[in-house]
Amino acid sequence: MKEHHMPDKWERRAAQIAVVTILFGLLAWSNVVFTRGEGRIAAVWLPNAMLLAVLLRGGGKGDLVYFPLAFLANCTANLFAGDDILRASGLSLVNIVEVFVAWIGMIRLGRARPDMSDLKDLIAFVGVAGVLAPIVSGMLAAIILRPASLHELLSFWWSWSLTDGLGMIIVGPSLMTVCDTFRRRRRPSLGTIAEWIWIVAVGTTTTVLVFWQTTYPFLFLVAPVVMMHAFRLGTFGTAISVAKIAIVASLATALGHGPIQLVQGGIAAKLLALQVFLATIFAMGLPVAAMLAGKKRVERALASHRDNMKSMLENMREIIFRIDATGCWTFLNPAWETITGYRVKDSLGWHTTKLLYPDDKLEAAEFYPKIVSGEIDECLLRQRFYRADGELRDIEVSVRASRDEAGDFTGAIGNIRDVTEQRKAQNSLKESEARFRNLAEAAPLGIYRADSNGMVTYVNAEWAEITGLSPSDALGEGWKAALADRASSLFKPGWEGISYPGMTRKRQIDFRRPDGTIVRATNVSAAEFDADGNPCGFIGVINDVTAELKATEALAAANRVFEDLTNLSPAGIFRTDPDGALTYCNIAWLALSGLTEEAAQGTGWAAALHTEDRQRIWNEWAQAVAKKTSYRGEFRFVRPDGAVCWVVAIAAPECDDTGNIVGFIGVNLDITERKKLEAELVRAKLHAEQAAIAKASFLANMSHEIRTPMNGVLGFADLLLESNLDEEQQKQAQLIADSGRAMMRLLNDILDISKVEAGQMVIACEPVDLRHILKSCVKLMSPNAAQKGLTLDLELDPSIPSRIAGDGLRIRQVLLNLIGNALKFTETGGVCVRATARTADNSQLSVEIAVEDTGIGIPYERQEAVFHPFEQADDTTVRRFGGTGLGLTISRQLAELMGGTMSLDSEPGKGSTFIVHLPTVAAEAPAPSTSEEVVGADADAGVNSMQGHVLLVEDHDVNQMLITTLLERMGCSMELATDGAEAIARIDASRASGGRHFDLVLMDLQMPFVDGYQATRMIRARGIGSDELPIVALTANAYADDIEACLQAGMQDHLAKPIAKNALEQILSKWIKPGARSNTVNVAQKSTNDHLIEARYQQRRQEAFEQIEAFTKLDDYSDKDVEEMIIILHKLAGTAGMFGEPELGECASQFEEGLRSWTVAERALHIREEAVKITRFA
């Protein structure tokens, strides 16, 4: 703000200086032009007076800048008037010297800012500026102009001095008065304005009339005008009047008008007469106005003094009075009404004894004649009087006689003070002293009193009882006889060290009783002070603390033992008072907290708490203290060095003998290391959980990414096997199909073990035909055994229930793993599967299934290792027989999930026996479901008899072609929809047209716009139920939660990718109702051959590369552009592997994952790098 206003301030200052300089130059030029005669003396010289007025109302040393500027302005004016440079500069310098002399002179006189309404300031200004300065400048001007003779020099000097002095005394005071009035301006009243207008108008008219005529010498008529201005308008009005008269007189005289023209002589005489006239007008005006202003200041000061005195009298709380010679009141201040209740105007004239108490009237009658006679001049009387309300009040009356010049008594003056409350206080003090004595005698403490010399003046009975001295023997110095130790220090005054009332001194004194018993007492004393604040004695008490001190010593000894024990403890021990404030802590506690013992006291211990724990611990501790219950809590101390210490605090209430709680006692144990271990365990658990989540996410993605291309591999392999191939091609196609299925088995094993480890494997509990499962597994593996020349036998215990509760799928998986392993590792002999019913001691029925082979066997030290993931008996086993080492791991975990166990008995070179124990609960056979009946019927009839109408919802064109080919070969008609919205539209259209309805919907889940979940919910929302239109999900994820999501959306089944021909056959047989026929085929996509599929793939591949190249050339990658590229890469990643380009598929998959996870900044760094990698395959 200050910086903002500085430019404005300097601009105003510069403008002011410029205006004064220009005005000075103009005035100088005009005065030079009107110079009388041929000399250089002006009639009235104005610029010097104007500049001096500015300096005397300016800012001090900062105004020095005016002098050089005024000099330049004066020189310029002289040059314009016709002077040469030397004369112009010389006379200009004289003017500057004159102003400087006047300015410095006023400053030296202490009147740097003279008040023109002050006569002394005005006289000083006239003497310095009107006389001294013009005389000096006149002498200098005479030297410069050098008149021809001494007479001319003196005449020139006199004329110069008179002209400049006249200008100074007329213009200077007028300008300063105008300036002061402007600065102190206030809004005038209408009466003041009217008076100003009237007086100024009359004065101006009179002056103009006087100087308009040249017949009569009426110059004297101007004097009353000036006086009227001085008396009515003050200094400002007078200055205006003098300036106005000077202007009118000068102009009129210059124009040849006015009484001045009556002067005999030349123009010099007339100008002299004008100058004398103007000087006279100034002398009559401003000095009179200044004297009047001074008179008004004195009047205002007297009025202010009078008002102050009146206010003091009115506000005094004592009565100020004056009485006449007869003893009657002649003056009373307002305090009279407050103290007496009578009004002052009613009381004046009353006799002074009118309100007095009768007894006090007699006393007054004795004193008053002595005052009248002059025997005494003043006295102080203590009297009583009755208030107007009848209350009797105590007063002190101070009276002083008043006498005239002859010494005769004329009355008296004085004051009356109400001392009623003081008298009451004195009486109360006497009563208090009496009560003190009574209390002292009855007090259970020894009380004594002594004078300033230590002489005892009073002791009570208890003091005598404690010391064994009688009260009379203790007086004076007798009390010293009772002291056990008469050391000189005990005889010091009791108030020693006490510097103010209320301060006490406490010390221990031992007394020896007459029987020799030592009494230990506490002495507390306080000094008494006189009116001057000096000690005049002391009073004190003694208290027998012998028993207390013995108890204290015993307690101190016990505390020392307690502290020694606690300081040996490694745990932090603390005690508090009943309010929970800390009163004690041991060294170990201080080490834990990092506090000092002093800092920990009270509630200071909370300062060491960690900021995150402080409020919680404070609230818990406050609650325990409030409820008087035990406390346990864990928190952190932060030591001064920043180290953090974890502690567990345990505290319990501490009670006295009566059962009252006297505080709390507790311990703090350092659990920092435990907390570190817990934190490490938490981090390890979190790491494991995150790893499990990452693993599950990875496996889910891998399931999707692997099953999608495998769908094409297995599907097209099956199509190749059904086409017209020669023997060699048939063999190669079969190898492709077998390898693909082996890969799918490996994927399923990995997914199964991951589900088990993640706790996501769900075991069903439903009626299972165990005998049928055993037979079917043996029957299924018999071709493998026959191929190797091995026997595969099954032995069933007849007592095995026909139906048990369990998970048939997982039992079949375990059996196939065990039988498959037995056949793989057996080269001669055979494999035998035995199932036996067992009954445990608790009558629990179980089934024992043993798979025994005559294979290579397993060493004892490796038998447990074969159940670990990816481990076999030894490395030669892997090279010789192959395998991943997951089958046994999954089998044991599945057996344990079903509540059973798996064990191994093996000997190298003789074979192995894997034994599975499953708890068994007999179950009833379930009623066959509609779907099972349909499946059974279809299995017998053959799928080709099921010619249903299928809606395929799939956005990937290669999958569209593959599934379309499979459906057409199975005899089904179909229609194609590329997303959920189109599927809904086709279903609505078929229902609206009355044409053939769809028998089944194969619904892909991941599609743009409307995905499979949304489409299914919208179909079901239209009232189309599962009986009318079953929907089967096409998904690459076969997890239980994925399947559950499909069922929740309204689907009936799922078909995992890659889609195998037999799996598709089972789905069609299960869900297409018997009797469905393809009467008319209305398909959107006709069947195509394998070459067309290959051509379509190559076309899509080329389009993808072109779109990737265009994408990398974009300046900015919007979210929409990125989403479209993700879809393109997803399709390419899912199909490239099916056409012999797995590396391209992997590269596209990585590019897709990056686009999903990269930030906006990371996209710019990685997109072109990934695009270069993928375009290598173009």
Stockholm file with secondary structure:
# STOCKHOLM 1.0

chainA/1-1178         MKEHHMPDKWERRAAQIAVVTILFGLLAWSNVVFTRGEGRIAAVWLPNAMLLAVLLRGGGKGDLVYFPLAFLANCTANLFAGDDILRASGLSLVNIVEVFVAWIGMIRLGRARPDMSDLKDLIAFVGVAGVLAPIVSGMLAAIILRPASLHELLSFWWSWSLTDGLGMIIVGPSLMTVCDTFRRRRRPSLGTIAEWIWIVAVGTTTTVLVFWQTTYPFLFLVAPVVMMHAFRLGTFGTAISVAKIAIVASLATALGHGPIQLVQGGIAAKLLALQVFLATIFAMGLPVAAMLAGKKRVERALASHRDNMKSMLENMREIIFRIDATGCWTFLNPAWETITGYRVKDSLGWHTTKLLYPDDKLEAAEFYPKIVSGEIDECLLRQRFYRADGELRDIEVSVRASRDEAGDFTGAIGNIRDVTEQRKAQNSLKESEARFRNLAEAAPLGIYRADSNGMVTYVNAEWAEITGLSPSDALGEGWKAALADRASSLFKPGWEGISYPGMTRKRQIDFRRPDGTIVRATNVSAAEFDADGNPCGFIGVINDVTAELKATEALAAANRVFEDLTNLSPAGIFRTDPDGALTYCNIAWLALSGLTEEAAQGTGWAAALHTEDRQRIWNEWAQAVAKKTSYRGEFRFVRPDGAVCWVVAIAAPECDDTGNIVGFIGVNLDITERKKLEAELVRAKLHAEQAAIAKASFLANMSHEIRTPMNGVLGFADLLLESNLDEEQQKQAQLIADSGRAMMRLLNDILDISKVEAGQMVIACEPVDLRHILKSCVKLMSPNAAQKGLTLDLELDPSIPSRIAGDGLRIRQVLLNLIGNALKFTETGGVCVRATARTADNSQLSVEIAVEDTGIGIPYERQEAVFHPFEQADDTTVRRFGGTGLGLTISRQLAELMGGTMSLDSEPGKGSTFIVHLPTVAAEAPAPSTSEEVVGADADAGVNSMQGHVLLVEDHDVNQMLITTLLERMGCSMELATDGAEAIARIDASRASGGRHFDLVLMDLQMPFVDGYQATRMIRARGIGSDELPIVALTANAYADDIEACLQAGMQDHLAKPIAKNALEQILSKWIKPGARSNTVNVAQKSTNDHLIEARYQQRRQEAFEQIEAFTKLDDYSDKDVEEMIIILHKLAGTAGMFGEPELGECASQFEEGLRSWTVAERALHIREEAVKITRFA
#=GR chainA/1-1178 SS CHHHHHHHHHHHHHHHHHHHHHHHHHHHHHHHHTCSTTSSCCSSCCHHHHHHHHHHTSCSGGGGGHHHHHHHHHHHHHHHTTCCHHHHHHHHHHHHHHHHHHHHHHHHTTCSSCCTTSHHHHHHHIIIIIIIHHHHHHHHHHHHHCCSSHHHHHHHHHHHHHHHHHHHHHHHHHHHHHHHHHHTCCCCCHHHHHHHHHHHHHHHHHHHHHHHCSSSCGGGGHHHHHHHHHHHHHHHHHHHHHHHHHHHHHHHHHTTCSGGGGSSSCHHHHHHHHHHHHHHHHHHHHHHHHHHHHHHHHHHHHHHHHHHHHHHHHHCSSEEEEEETTSBEEEECTHHHHHHCSCHHHHTTCBTTTTBCHHHHHHHHHHHHHHHHTSCSEEEEEEEEECTTSCEEEEEEEEEEEECTTCCEEEEEEEEEECHHHHHHHHHHHHHHHHHHHHHHHCSSEEEEEETTSCEEEECHHHHHHHSCCHHHHTBTGGGGGBSCCCGGGGSCTTTTCCSTTCEEEEEEEEECTTSCEEEEEEEEEEEECTTSCEEEEEEEEEECHHHHHHHHHHHHHHHHHHHHHHHCSSEEEEECTTSCEEEECHHHHHHHCCCHHHHTBTGGGGGBCHHHHHHHHHHHHHHHHHTCCEEEEEEEECTTSCEEEEEEEEEEEECTTSCEEEEEEEEEECHHHHHHHHHHHHHHHHHHHHHHHHHHHHHHHHHHHHHHHHHHHHHHHHHHHSCCCHHHHHHHHHHHHHHHHHHHHHHHHHHHHHHHTTCCCCCCEEECHHHHHHHHHHHHHHHHHHHTCEEEEEECTTSCSCEEECHHHHHHHHHHHHHHHHHTCSSSEEEEEEEEEECTTCCEEEEEEEEECSSCCCGGGTTGGGSTTCCSCHHHHHHHCCCSCHHHHHHHHHHHTTCEEEEEEETTTEEEEEEEEECCBCCCCCCCHHHHHHHHHHHHCGGGCCCEEEEECCCHHHHHHHHHHHHHTTCEEEEESSHHHHHHHHHHHHHHTCCCCSEEEEESCCSSSCHHHHHHHHHHTTCCTTTSCEEEEESCCCHHHHHHHHHHTCCEEEESSCCHHHHHHHHHHHSCTTCCCSSCCCSSCCCCHHHHHHHHHHHHHHHHHHHHHHHTCSSCCHHHHHHHHHHHHHHHHHHGGGTCHHHHHHHHHHHHHHHHCCHHHHHHHHHHHHHHHHTTC
#=GC SS_cons          CHHHHHHHHHHHHHHHHHHHHHHHHHHHHHHHHTCSTTSSCCSSCCHHHHHHHHHHTSCSGGGGGHHHHHHHHHHHHHHHTTCCHHHHHHHHHHHHHHHHHHHHHHHHTTCSSCCTTSHHHHHHHIIIIIIIHHHHHHHHHHHHHCCSSHHHHHHHHHHHHHHHHHHHHHHHHHHHHHHHHHHTCCCCCHHHHHHHHHHHHHHHHHHHHHHHCSSSCGGGGHHHHHHHHHHHHHHHHHHHHHHHHHHHHHHHHHTTCSGGGGSSSCHHHHHHHHHHHHHHHHHHHHHHHHHHHHHHHHHHHHHHHHHHHHHHHHHCSSEEEEEETTSBEEEECTHHHHHHCSCHHHHTTCBTTTTBCHHHHHHHHHHHHHHHHTSCSEEEEEEEEECTTSCEEEEEEEEEEEECTTCCEEEEEEEEEECHHHHHHHHHHHHHHHHHHHHHHHCSSEEEEEETTSCEEEECHHHHHHHSCCHHHHTBTGGGGGBSCCCGGGGSCTTTTCCSTTCEEEEEEEEECTTSCEEEEEEEEEEEECTTSCEEEEEEEEEECHHHHHHHHHHHHHHHHHHHHHHHCSSEEEEECTTSCEEEECHHHHHHHCCCHHHHTBTGGGGGBCHHHHHHHHHHHHHHHHHTCCEEEEEEEECTTSCEEEEEEEEEEEECTTSCEEEEEEEEEECHHHHHHHHHHHHHHHHHHHHHHHHHHHHHHHHHHHHHHHHHHHHHHHHHHHSCCCHHHHHHHHHHHHHHHHHHHHHHHHHHHHHHHTTCCCCCCEEECHHHHHHHHHHHHHHHHHHHTCEEEEEECTTSCSCEEECHHHHHHHHHHHHHHHHHTCSSSEEEEEEEEEECTTCCEEEEEEEEECSSCCCGGGTTGGGSTTCCSCHHHHHHHCCCSCHHHHHHHHHHHTTCEEEEEEETTTEEEEEEEEECCBCCCCCCCHHHHHHHHHHHHCGGGCCCEEEEECCCHHHHHHHHHHHHHTTCEEEEESSHHHHHHHHHHHHHHTCCCCSEEEEESCCSSSCHHHHHHHHHHTTCCTTTSCEEEEESCCCHHHHHHHHHHTCCEEEESSCCHHHHHHHHHHHSCTTCCCSSCCCSSCCCCHHHHHHHHHHHHHHHHHHHHHHHTCSSCCHHHHHHHHHHHHHHHHHHGGGTCHHHHHHHHHHHHHHHHCCHHHHHHHHHHHHHHHHTTC
//
